[in-house]
Amino acid sequence: MPNMNKLEIKNLSFSYDNKSLVIDDISFKVRKGQFISIIGHNGSGKSTLAKLIVGLLDKKSGQIFFDDEEITKKNMTKLQTKTALVFQNPDNQFIGSTVEDDIAFGLENRNFPPHLMQKEIERFADEVGMSDYLKKEPSNLSGGQKQRVAIAGALILRPEILILDEATSMLDPKGKSTVRKVISRIHRENKDLTLILITHDIDEALLSDEVLVLSRGKLVKKGPPREVLRDEKMLHSLRLEMPFVYRFEKELNKIGIKSQAQNIDQLVEDIWASR
């Protein structure tokens, strides 16, 4: 049976000052089409790890494998053309004078045929719900709209791995909700796309297939959300809270309402079923 790992990290370490390790001997695997979340408090190494994966930083030691091929300085371009990174602040990613220009920017850099470009732009603008804004100036968009444009600009490159680095952390609740729905739909409708979500938002991590927890550069726990995000003692030790849905579920259990919900809708169903 062929190896289905899209990405494998082995004993990866990194330091900015050659003294203290920001990433400390981390190892994990990500399967093709898998959606993983990497969580941890500020300074845990999440964003540094994302930059190492896409080659923006050079590792101190360890190995990175893409489709079972070890990535080195000589073949780093191969990985960089098959990964896309969406940053925390969408304003830092805008180049063009219109939404249309920004979505097209990556294709232009790759010398994509101009006569085919408009169709691609419209397709991926539609995928993130921004078709009506193609002629708008990015500066006139809301934070959530800007981030959706940034995601479209990444998706149009057809990456095999899409990394979202704190993609909702600067958004208001409405913007967060909209972008989360886009992320969920992308995962649902693009079975071959591997998604890596870097976040400190525990509720956001519920969207993923697997959760990795970082603390001081070390991988301290990994597993499915139901297992990792119910570990209240571990989360508390890292200054993190259980997701709201699990905290509410815990209170329901105290009054005799049994629930194993993954989201608010399921919680409501369990409450009605207990009546």
N, C-alpha and C positions, 0 to 999 in steps of 0.2 A: 504494500500500500504506500503510495507516495506521501512524503511529508507535506502537511498542509500548513505549516507555519509560514506566515507572510513575513514576520519579523521575529528575530530572536536576539535578546540582549544577554551577554555572558560576562559576568564579573566586571561590569562597567564601573569605572571610577573617574572622577574629574575634580580638579581644584583650580580656582582662579588665581591663587597666590603661591601654589606649590607647597603649601603648608597644611591647611585644613581642607578636608575632602567635602565638597558640596554634594557629590554623588559617590557613594561608598559601597563598592562591590555589589552592585545590583544585577540580578539575573531574572529574566522572565521571557515568556513566549506569547506571541499574539497570532492567532490563526487567521487565515484568509476570511474576510467577511465578518470578523468578530468586532464587537463594540466594547472597548474597555474604558473605564474611568480611572484616572490617577488622582488621588486626593491627598491632602495633608495641609497643615497650617502654613502660614507664610514663612518662607525660608527653609522649607522641607526639601527643596530641590526639584520641584515639579517642572517649572519652566526651563530650568537648566537641562533636565532630561529631554524635554521636547527639542531643544536646540541641538543637543547631541545627536538625536535620532535623525534630524534633517541635515546635519552637517554644518550648522552655523557655528558650532564649537568643536574643537578637536579633543577627543578623549585623552585622559592620562594613561589609562590602561583598560584592558578588557577587549571584547569583540562585539561587533554588530553584524548580524546576518540578515540579508534580505533574500527571500526565496532560496535559502540554504547557501547563498554565496556570501562569503565574508566581505564586508565593505572596508576598503582601505582608501588612502588618499588618491591612489591611482584610478579607482573606479567609483569614487564618491559621486560623480556626476550621474551615474546610473540611478542611484538612490534619490538624488535630488530631483530628477525629472519624474520620479514616480511617487513623490510625496508632496503634500501641500500643507502649509501651516497658516492658520488664521490666528492673528494676535489678539491680545486683550483689548487694545484701543483701536477701533476701526479707522479713526482719523489718521493713524500712522500708515495706513495702507492705501490711501487714496492718492492717485496720480493725475487722473484726467479731469476734465471740466464738467463731464456729465457721468451719470451712472453707467450709461452705455460704454463710454470710453474706459471706465475702470474695469468693468467686467471683461472687456476685450484686451486689456493690457498684457496679460500673460500669453494670450494667443499671438499677439503681435511680436512678442519677444521670441516666440518659437517659429516665426515665419509661416504662420498658418495662412492658407490661401485666402486672400481678401474677399473673393466672391462667395466664399462659404461661411464667412465669419458672422454675418448678420443673423443667419439661421441659428447658429450656435448661441449667440448672445441672447436671442429671444427665448430659446429653449431653457437656458439655465436661469434667466431672470424669472421665467414662469415657475421653475422648480422651487424657488425661494419666495414666490409671491411678490415679485417686484416688477412685473411686466408693465405696469402703468407708470413707472417712474424712470424709464430709460433716458428721457431727455432732461431730467431734473439735475440740478447741481447737487453734488453730495453734501455740501455744506447746509443745504436746506432740509436734509432728512433727519429723522429722529435717530437716537442711538441704536434702537432695534433694527430700523431700516438700513442703517449703515452697515451693521454687522451682517445682515442678510445679503447685502451687496458683496461684502467681503467673502462670504461663503460661496456665492455664485462665481466670483472671480477665481476661487480655488477649485471649485467643481468643474469649471469649464476646461481645465487642464487635464481632466480625467485621471486624477491621481489614483494610485492603488491604495495609498494610505493617506487619510485626511486627519490632521491633528488640529484640534481646537484648543488653544491655550487661553483659559479663563475667558472664553468668548462671550459670556454674559455678565461678567463681574461688574462692568461699568454701566449696566442697563437698569432702568426702572422696572418694577414688577411686570408691567405690561410688555415691555421689550423682552424681558427674560422669558416670559411665557411664550411669546411668539417664536423666539429663536429656538427654544426647547422643542416646540412642535415641529419646526423645520428639521432639527437634528434627528428627531424620532422618525420622521417620514423618510429622510435620506437613508437612514439605516434600514428601514423596512423595505424600501423600494430599490435599493442598490445592494444586492446580496453579496457581490464580490468586493465591495468597498470596505476596507478596514478602517474603523474609526477609533481614534484615541482622543478622549476628552480629558483635558487637564483642568481641574476645578477644585475650589475649596468649598463649593456649595454641595452639601451632603444630599439634599433633595434632588439635585441634578444627577448625581451619580446613580440614582435609582433607575435611570433610563438604560443603563448599560448591561451587558452580559456578565461582566466581571469587574471587580473593583480591586485596585492596587493601592495600598496605603503607604505613604512615605513619611518618615520622620528623621530629621537631621541627616538626610542623604541616604538613609537605609530603607530597604523594603521590609516593612514590619508585618504585613499581612496581605494576603490576596485570596480572592474567592468570589462566589456569586454575591450580589448585593444583599440578599436575604440573610446570608451568613455573616458577612463582614459588617454590614451596617446595623445589625442587631447587637453587636458586641459593645454594649454600653460602657463597660469598664475600660476597654481598650480605647474607644473614642474619647472618653473623658480624660484619659491620661495624656492624650494628644491635643487637648483643648478643642475637641470637636463634639458636636451633638448628634444623637440619632436623628434620622429623618423625621419630620413632623408626623408622617403617617404611622411610623412605628411607635413614637411617643404617645400618640392618641390611642393606638391599638392597645398599648400597655395599660392605659387608664380604663379602657373598655373591659379588658380582662379582669380588672379589679372588681368590676361591678357585675361580673358574670356573663359578659357578652364576648364570646369567643370569635377571634378574627385572625386571619393570616393574610391580610390585605397587602397589596403592593402599591396601591394608590388610593386617592380619596374616594373615587367612584366605588371601588370595592368595599371600602370602609362603610360607605353609606348603605350599600346592599346588605352588608352583614348586620348593620344596626336595624334595618327594616325587617330582615329575616328573623331577628330575635324578638320582635314584638308579638 
